[in-house]
């Protein structure tokens, strides 16, 4: 879930970089995407109990 949201935010950031709109918004999207990726890596995969 986090990875999908992060991917969408990175794509939006790249589109914003190409289109050059919303200067600070672009950096905010990148920061949110990076935080989401770090959270995903730190939390890891959910452990299944048997």
C-alpha positions as CSV (number, residue, x, y, z in Angstrom):
1,X,0.0,0.0,0.0
2,X,2.7,2.5,1.0
3,X,4.8,1.5,-2.0
4,X,1.9,2.2,-4.4
5,X,1.3,5.7,-2.8
6,X,5.0,6.5,-3.0
7,X,5.1,5.4,-6.6
8,X,2.2,7.7,-7.5
9,X,3.8,10.6,-5.6
10,X,7.1,10.1,-7.5
11,X,5.3,10.1,-10.8
12,X,3.4,13.3,-9.9
13,X,6.7,14.8,-8.9
14,X,8.3,13.9,-12.2
15,X,5.4,15.3,-14.1
16,X,5.6,18.5,-12.1
17,X,9.3,18.7,-12.8
18,X,8.7,18.4,-16.5
19,X,5.7,20.8,-16.5
20,X,7.4,23.2,-14.1
21,X,4.3,24.1,-12.1
22,X,3.9,24.5,-8.3
23,X,7.5,25.0,-7.3
24,X,7.3,24.1,-3.6
25,X,4.6,21.5,-4.3
26,X,7.0,19.4,-6.3
27,X,9.5,19.2,-3.5
28,X,6.8,18.4,-1.0
29,X,5.6,15.5,-3.1
30,X,9.1,14.1,-3.4
31,X,9.6,14.4,0.4
32,X,6.3,12.6,1.1
33,X,7.2,9.8,-1.4
34,X,10.6,9.3,0.2
35,X,9.1,9.2,3.7
36,X,6.6,6.6,2.5
37,X,9.4,4.4,1.0
38,X,11.5,4.6,4.2
39,X,8.4,3.7,6.3
40,X,7.8,0.7,4.0
41,X,11.4,-0.5,4.3
42,X,11.5,0.0,8.1
43,X,8.3,-1.8,8.7
44,X,9.1,-4.6,6.3
45,X,6.6,-7.3,5.3
46,X,3.9,-8.2,7.8
47,X,4.6,-11.4,9.6
48,X,2.0,-14.1,9.2
49,X,1.2,-16.2,12.2
50,X,0.4,-19.9,11.8
